[in-house]
Amino acid sequence: MSTRRLHLNAFLMNTGHHEASWRLPESDPYSSTKIAHYANLARIAERGKLDSVFFADSPSLWGTIGRRPSGSLEPTVVLAALAAVTEHIGLIATASTTYNEPYNLARRFASIDHLSGGRVGWNIVTTATLDAARNFNLAELPDHASRYARAEEFLQVAKKLWDSWDDAAILGDKETGLWGDERLVYPADHAGEHFQVAGALNVPRSPQGHPLLVQAGSSEDGKAFAALHAEAIFTAQQTLQEAQAFYADIKRRAAAAGRDPDGVLVLPGIVPVIGDTEAEARELEAELDRLIVAEYALGNLAKQLKLDPSELDLDRELPANLPHEDEIEGAKSRFTLIVDLARRERLTVRQLIGRLGGGRGHRTFSGTAEQVADAIFEWFDDGAADGFNIMPAVLPSGLEAFVDRVVPILQERGRFRTEYTGTTLREHYGLARPENPRRREALESAVKGVLAHAR
């Protein structure tokens, strides 16, 4: 039997990932601003021994508020609250490198890592919407390459800041009255194209050294960035063959960058719709799809495809004259996924809307708990995934069904933990705590100074 173990992250989104989930009798349409709702979900995930929970984010109003819950709490604030009501589960939030400054964001994540005892992760995004740009003094969305260039330098600065305290800097010596060793604090001293950051962070080095680094872009720029920096990758793939190709590409790129490919975990999204029978699961999926408001969904699809809604006919396939991915400055990889899905299966716009309603391009799978487990193992065993980003269509019921019915099957087959064996998110994902390169640099500089003085 393989010794590989699955990694499972729960992607939590207000009433669920299906856009019509809020219309079910069981759903609370006001849950998106209730911390008790998210605390309950985090505890359910922790009961299932999942590696982590995750919150997406964008610094703009997503969509229109008329058709689905659109308001959302700032996710790092949510993580801080969840740190107080959970003990083991990892806590991951999205934050943009385009609309933040490294010092503030590095401080925020370091603080939460301390609060949680080493359980925080950062999903690094460049934010691909014009609406967000216009909330931050910009008339246009920065182009794709520019956003990734800024992200590269942003992360470089953040790491300098997280490493600006040596692990041994705090002495706490009451006898001598010496609280810390100034020699073991290393100012960032960064001067680059995008950022000028002089000082050290005002938070000591955190339990994990720095947060787990997650990345979710699948464009060429996104994959290049992930291969250099990401420790876990959230991705959307529709078929086993596409997932295998992405998985192999990422592992190859990581190795070429001098990294251990096993230290870069690939977690495709899956939207499981679970029933006692396959027919029951498909009926729940069909019920959700019936509740989709076509007018709203059509507008969203047109926006993603850079079209006017009038150019789409619900009962016809996508028009032939779509933009090429090279013309898209927003979410390039998601654009291509949607178009490829529609072309490959010759879907009408109405059918495509139904396929996207559950997971916005992530794979949706309806079936029994056993069938869901089999689907997970197929991709895991066939070189397509190191684990999965679990995206329940409806919350909390979909997460409860996965934890109480699918997880025991994964555990019985010896492929998923029955208890937490570590205390940090890095330990859950089987990743080492990073060493502090600043200390080595400081020691090398000190040695050079001594030798120069000796001469």
C-alpha positions in Angstrom: 0.0 0.0 0.0 1.2 3.5 -0.8 2.5 5.5 2.1 1.4 8.8 0.5 -1.3 10.6 2.6 -4.0 12.9 1.2 -4.0 16.6 2.1 -7.5 18.1 2.4 -8.4 21.8 2.6 -12.0 23.0 3.1 -12.7 26.1 1.0 -15.4 27.9 2.9 -17.8 30.4 1.1 -20.8 31.8 3.0 -23.8 29.4 2.3 -21.8 27.2 -0.1 -20.1 27.3 -3.5 -23.2 26.7 -5.5 -24.5 30.2 -6.4 -28.1 29.1 -5.6 -27.2 27.5 -2.2 -28.6 30.4 -0.3 -32.1 29.7 -1.7 -32.4 26.3 0.0 -34.7 26.2 3.0 -31.8 25.1 5.2 -29.6 28.1 4.3 -29.1 31.3 6.3 -28.9 34.1 3.8 -27.3 36.3 6.4 -24.5 33.9 7.3 -21.7 35.7 5.4 -21.2 38.2 8.2 -21.7 35.9 11.2 -18.5 34.7 12.9 -20.5 31.9 14.6 -21.2 30.4 11.2 -17.5 30.3 10.3 -16.6 29.0 13.7 -19.0 26.2 13.3 -17.6 25.3 9.9 -14.0 25.4 11.2 -14.9 23.1 14.0 -16.6 20.6 11.6 -13.5 20.6 9.5 -11.3 20.1 12.5 -13.6 17.2 13.6 -12.7 15.6 10.3 -9.0 16.1 10.9 -8.7 18.2 7.7 -5.4 20.0 7.1 -6.9 23.5 6.8 -9.8 25.8 6.0 -9.5 28.6 3.5 -11.2 31.9 2.7 -11.0 33.6 -0.7 -11.1 37.4 -1.0 -11.1 40.3 -3.4 -10.9 44.0 -2.4 -14.1 44.8 -4.3 -17.8 44.0 -4.3 -18.1 40.7 -6.1 -20.9 40.6 -8.6 -24.2 42.2 -7.8 -26.0 41.9 -4.5 -29.3 41.1 -6.1 -28.9 37.5 -6.9 -26.6 35.9 -4.2 -24.8 36.7 -0.9 -22.1 39.2 -1.9 -20.8 40.8 1.3 -17.8 39.2 3.0 -15.7 39.8 6.1 -12.0 40.6 5.7 -10.5 37.1 5.9 -7.5 37.7 8.1 -9.9 39.2 10.7 -11.9 36.0 10.5 -8.7 33.9 10.9 -7.8 35.7 14.1 -11.3 34.9 15.5 -11.1 31.3 14.4 -7.7 30.9 16.0 -9.4 31.4 19.4 -12.0 28.7 18.9 -10.0 25.9 17.2 -6.9 24.0 18.3 -5.4 22.1 15.4 -6.8 23.1 12.0 -4.8 25.3 9.6 -6.2 28.7 8.7 -5.5 30.2 5.2 -6.7 33.5 3.8 -6.3 35.3 0.5 -4.5 38.6 0.4 -3.5 40.6 -2.7 0.0 41.7 -3.5 -1.4 44.4 -5.9 -3.5 46.2 -3.2 -1.5 45.8 0.0 1.9 46.9 1.3 4.4 44.3 2.4 5.0 45.6 5.9 1.4 45.7 6.9 0.5 42.4 5.4 3.6 40.6 6.7 2.8 42.0 10.2 -0.8 40.8 10.0 0.1 37.2 9.0 2.9 37.0 11.5 0.5 38.2 14.2 -2.1 35.5 13.4 0.6 32.9 13.2 1.5 33.8 16.8 -2.2 33.9 17.9 -2.8 30.4 16.4 0.3 28.7 17.5 1.6 28.4 14.0 -1.4 27.5 11.9 -1.7 30.3 9.3 -1.3 30.3 5.6 -1.3 33.0 2.9 -3.0 32.5 -0.5 -1.0 34.9 -2.7 -3.0 36.5 -5.5 -2.4 39.5 -7.8 -6.2 40.3 -8.1 -7.5 40.2 -11.7 -10.5 42.6 -11.6 -10.9 46.1 -12.9 -13.4 46.8 -10.1 -10.6 46.2 -7.5 -8.2 48.5 -9.4 -10.7 51.3 -9.4 -11.0 51.0 -5.6 -7.2 51.8 -5.3 -6.7 55.0 -7.3 -6.2 53.1 -10.6 -8.2 53.8 -13.8 -7.2 50.5 -15.4 -6.2 47.0 -14.3 -2.4 46.7 -14.2 -1.4 44.2 -16.9 -0.8 40.6 -16.0 3.0 40.6 -16.2 3.2 43.8 -14.1 1.1 42.3 -11.4 3.3 39.3 -11.2 6.5 41.4 -11.2 5.1 43.3 -8.2 4.1 40.0 -6.5 7.6 38.7 -6.9 9.1 41.7 -5.1 6.3 41.8 -2.6 7.0 38.3 -1.5 10.8 39.0 -1.4 10.1 41.9 1.0 7.7 39.9 3.1 10.2 37.1 3.7 12.9 39.6 4.7 10.4 41.0 7.2 9.4 37.6 8.6 13.1 36.8 8.9 14.1 40.1 10.4 14.1 38.6 13.9 16.4 35.7 14.7 14.7 32.9 16.6 17.1 33.5 19.4 16.6 37.3 19.5 14.4 37.3 22.6 16.4 36.6 25.8 14.0 37.5 28.5 16.9 37.6 31.0 15.4 39.1 34.1 18.7 38.8 36.0 20.6 41.1 33.7 17.6 43.1 32.5 18.3 42.2 28.9 15.1 41.4 27.1 16.5 40.9 23.6 19.7 40.9 21.6 19.9 43.8 19.2 22.5 42.0 17.1 19.9 39.4 16.2 17.5 41.8 14.6 18.1 42.3 10.9 16.4 45.3 9.2 14.9 44.6 5.8 16.9 47.4 4.1 15.1 46.8 0.9 15.2 49.2 -2.1 13.5 47.9 -5.2 11.4 48.9 -8.1 8.1 48.7 -6.3 9.0 48.9 -2.6 11.3 50.8 -0.2 11.3 49.1 3.2 13.9 50.1 5.8 13.3 48.5 9.1 12.7 45.2 10.8 9.2 43.9 11.4 7.7 44.8 14.8 6.6 41.2 15.4 9.1 38.5 16.4 9.7 35.6 14.1 6.5 33.4 14.3 6.1 29.7 15.2 6.2 28.6 11.6 9.1 31.0 10.6 6.7 32.3 8.0 3.2 31.4 6.9 2.5 28.5 4.6 2.6 30.0 1.1 -0.3 29.1 -1.2 -0.9 30.2 -4.8 -3.9 29.8 -7.0 -3.0 31.1 -10.5 -2.7 28.6 -13.4 -1.6 31.0 -16.1 2.0 30.8 -17.4 3.0 33.6 -15.1 1.1 32.0 -12.2 2.7 28.6 -12.7 6.2 30.2 -12.9 5.5 32.1 -9.7 4.2 28.9 -8.0 7.1 26.8 -9.0 9.5 29.3 -7.4 7.5 30.1 -4.2 4.3 28.1 -3.5 4.2 25.3 -1.0 0.6 24.5 -1.9 -1.3 25.2 -5.1 -5.1 25.6 -5.4 -6.1 24.8 -9.0 -9.2 24.2 -11.1 -9.1 21.3 -13.5 -12.0 19.6 -15.2 -10.6 16.3 -16.4 -8.0 13.7 -15.2 -5.8 14.3 -18.2 -5.8 18.1 -17.7 -5.0 17.6 -14.0 -2.2 15.2 -14.8 -0.7 17.6 -17.2 -0.8 20.5 -14.8 0.6 18.3 -11.9 3.5 17.1 -14.0 4.2 20.6 -15.3 4.3 22.1 -11.8 6.6 19.3 -10.4 8.9 19.7 -13.4 9.1 23.5 -13.0 9.7 23.2 -9.2 12.6 20.7 -9.8 14.1 23.1 -12.5 14.0 25.9 -9.9 16.1 23.7 -7.5 13.2 22.8 -5.2 12.0 19.4 -4.0 8.8 18.7 -6.1 7.3 16.9 -3.1 7.4 20.2 -1.2 5.0 21.8 -3.7 1.6 20.3 -3.1 -1.1 20.4 -5.8 -4.7 20.5 -4.6 -7.4 20.7 -7.3 -10.8 21.9 -6.3 -13.7 19.5 -6.1 -17.4 20.3 -5.4 -18.8 17.1 -3.9 -22.6 16.7 -3.9 -23.2 13.7 -1.6 -26.3 11.5 -1.3 -27.3 8.1 0.1 -27.7 7.0 -3.5 -26.3 8.4 -6.7 -29.8 9.3 -7.8 -30.3 11.3 -4.6 -27.1 13.2 -5.1 -28.0 14.0 -8.7 -31.4 15.2 -7.6 -29.8 17.6 -5.1 -27.5 18.9 -7.8 -30.5 19.3 -10.2 -32.5 21.1 -7.5 -29.6 23.6 -7.0 -29.3 24.1 -10.8 -33.0 24.8 -11.1 -32.6 27.6 -8.6 -30.0 29.4 -10.6 -31.2 32.8 -11.9 -30.3 32.6 -15.6 -30.1 36.4 -16.1 -27.6 36.8 -13.3 -25.5 33.9 -14.4 -25.5 35.0 -18.0 -24.2 38.4 -17.0 -21.4 36.8 -15.0 -20.4 34.5 -17.8 -20.4 37.4 -20.3 -18.1 39.4 -18.0 -15.7 36.5 -17.7 -15.6 36.1 -21.5 -15.2 39.8 -22.1 -18.5 39.9 -24.1 -21.8 41.8 -23.9 -24.6 39.6 -22.5 -26.5 40.3 -25.8 -23.8 38.3 -27.6 -24.8 35.1 -25.7 -27.9 33.0 -26.5 -28.9 30.6 -23.7 -29.8 27.9 -26.2 -26.8 28.1 -28.4 -23.1 27.3 -28.0 -20.6 30.0 -27.3 -20.0 32.3 -30.3 -16.9 31.6 -32.4 -15.4 35.0 -32.1 -14.2 34.9 -28.5 -11.0 36.7 -27.4 -7.8 34.7 -27.2 -6.2 34.1 -23.8 -3.4 36.5 -24.7 -6.0 39.3 -24.9 -7.2 38.7 -21.3 -5.5 40.7 -18.5 -7.7 39.2 -15.8 -8.1 35.6 -14.8 -6.4 34.0 -17.9 -6.4 30.4 -16.8 -10.1 30.5 -15.7 -11.1 32.0 -19.1 -9.4 29.2 -20.9 -10.9 26.5 -18.7 -14.4 27.8 -19.3 -14.0 28.0 -23.0 -12.3 24.6 -23.3 -15.1 23.0 -21.2 -17.8 24.5 -23.4 -16.0 23.6 -26.7 -15.0 20.1 -25.6 -18.5 19.1 -24.5 -20.4 21.3 -27.0 -22.4 22.8 -24.3 -25.1 25.5 -24.8 -24.8 28.6 -22.8 -27.6 27.4 -20.5 -25.8 24.1 -20.0 -22.5 25.9 -19.4 -24.1 28.1 -16.8 -25.3 25.0 -15.0 -21.9 23.5 -15.0 -20.3 26.6 -13.6 -23.0 27.3 -11.0 -21.6 24.8 -8.5 -17.9 25.7 -8.6 -17.2 28.4 -11.1 -15.0 26.1 -13.2 -13.9 23.6 -10.5 -14.8 20.0 -10.9 -18.3 19.0 -9.6 -18.9 15.4 -8.6 -22.3 14.0 -7.5 -22.6 10.6 -6.0 -22.5 8.5 -2.8 -19.8 8.9 -0.2 -18.1 5.8 -1.6 -18.1 7.2 -5.1 -16.7 10.6 -4.0 -13.9 8.7 -2.2 -13.2 6.7 -5.3 -13.1 9.9 -7.4 -10.6 11.4 -5.0 -8.4 8.3 -5.0 -8.4 8.1 -8.8 -6.8 11.5 -9.2 -4.6 11.1 -6.2 -3.2 7.7 -7.4 -2.9 8.6 -11.0 -0.5 11.5 -10.7 -3.0 14.4 -10.8 -3.2 15.6 -7.1 -1.5 15.6 -3.7 -4.9 16.2 -2.1 -8.0 18.3 -2.7 -9.5 21.7 -2.1 -13.0 20.6 -0.8 -15.7 23.0 -1.9 -19.1 22.0 -0.5 -22.0 23.1 -2.7 -24.0 23.9 0.4 -22.9 24.9 3.9 -22.9 23.6 6.5 -24.6 20.4 5.3 -22.2 19.7 2.5 -19.2 19.9 4.8 -20.8 17.8 7.4 -21.6 15.1 4.8 -18.0 15.1 3.6 -16.5 14.9 7.1 -19.0 12.4 8.5 -19.3 10.1 5.5 -16.4 10.5 3.1 -13.5 11.1 5.5 -14.1 7.8 7.4 -13.7 5.9 4.1 -10.4 7.7 3.3 -9.2 6.8 6.9 -10.3 3.2 6.6 -8.3 2.8 3.4 -5.2 4.2 5.3 -4.8 7.3 3.2 -5.8 10.0 5.6 -4.9 10.9 9.2 -7.1 9.7 12.1 -5.5 12.2 14.5 -3.4 15.3 14.1 0.2 14.4 14.7 1.7 18.0 14.5 0.7 21.4 15.9 1.5 23.7 12.9 0.0 24.0 9.5 3.4 23.2 8.0 3.4 19.9 9.9 -0.1 19.0 8.7 1.2 19.5 5.1 4.4 17.6 5.8 6.6 20.6 5.3 9.7 21.8 7.2 9.9 25.0 9.1 12.1 27.3 6.9 15.5 28.3 8.2 16.3 31.9 8.6 18.8 32.9 5.9 19.3 36.4 7.5 21.1 34.8 10.4 23.6 33.1 8.1 24.1 36.3 6.1 24.7 38.2 9.4 27.2 35.6 10.6 29.0 35.6 7.2 29.2 39.4 7.3 30.5 39.3 10.9 33.2 36.8 10.0 34.3 38.9 7.0 34.5 42.0 9.3 36.7 40.1 11.8 39.0 38.9 9.1 39.3 42.3 7.5 40.1 43.8 11.0 42.7 41.1 11.5 44.5 42.1 8.3 
